[in-house]
């Protein structure tokens, strides 16, 4: 990402980041993404984006913020897009800018649950991938025309490898509850809360994590 001037920091300000926001920017956060708000409006024409949203473009591995200057960081559906080397670079950068006692929240696909579902799904290949605009709108997903997980070679493949229908829409990493708990402990986070949910209420099994940066 090409960096632009960051939002001015007031030490008394409760500055929060929403990194890799995609089509889900949040009010009250500095939203960091490769797309501008105009790009988002073109990509998600059915979504209304408030004009007061703050959206900035920064290098997520070298954030333009001082050490321990951020009170909260949110990163939904981001970590699975990072390579093995990028994973540690990003998480150490999060630890650097987050205040002691600050909150780190993120969500990732539940790789363990998806593997279990895949093994019990039908081995019934239907067709090749298509990124034709009409097919994307019809939820083509390898000829299954569905978001369900009943076929090993349907939408579930995108949970493993990403939708692959645009820049950055590739998955390079995976997570389980056990990995997340050990990873947070290794990084010095405490009070880790894990929850499980379905993406958009009816799709990918996901894990959400909220952790507190240690005061030590």
C-alpha positions, 0 to 999 in steps of 0.5 A: 500500500502507498502511504498517505499522511495519517490522521493527526494523533492527539495523545488524549484521543481514543484512536482506533484502526480498522485494518483491511476494512474492505467493504466494511469501513466503520465510523469512529475508526481510521479505516485502512485499505487499498481502496478509496471510498470512491472505489468502495462505492463502485465495488459495492453499489448496493452499500451506502458509505457515510461521507464522514468515514475516514479511509486511508491507504498505508503499509500495514507492515509499517504503520505511520503511528508512534509506539503504543499510540492506538487504543484499539485495532480491528482486522476482520477477514485479513490475516488469512490473506497474509503469507507466512512471513507477512503474518509475523510482520503484521502481528508484531506491528500491531503489538508495536502501535497498540497501547498497553491495555489496548484491544486487538480484535480480528476474525479468520476462517475456522480452518479446522471446522472447514476441514471437517465439513469438507471431509463429509461433503460430496465429492461431486465436481461440477465445473471450472471456476468463472469470474464472469460478472454475470456468473459472480452475481449468480453465485456460480461457484464452480457450477454449483450456484450456491454458497452451501457446503454440501459439495467439496468442489463448490464454495467451500474451496473459496474458503480455503483459497479465497474467491480469487476474483480480484486483487488480494482475494487469495488466502495464504494462511490458516487458523484454528482456535488452538493456534490463535490462543497460543499465538496471542500468548506468544505475543504477550496478549491476555484475556483472550476471548474466542467466539465462533460464527458464520460469515454474513450469517450463512457462509464460512465458519469463522473464529473471532478473537478479542485480546488485550495487550499486556501491561507488562 
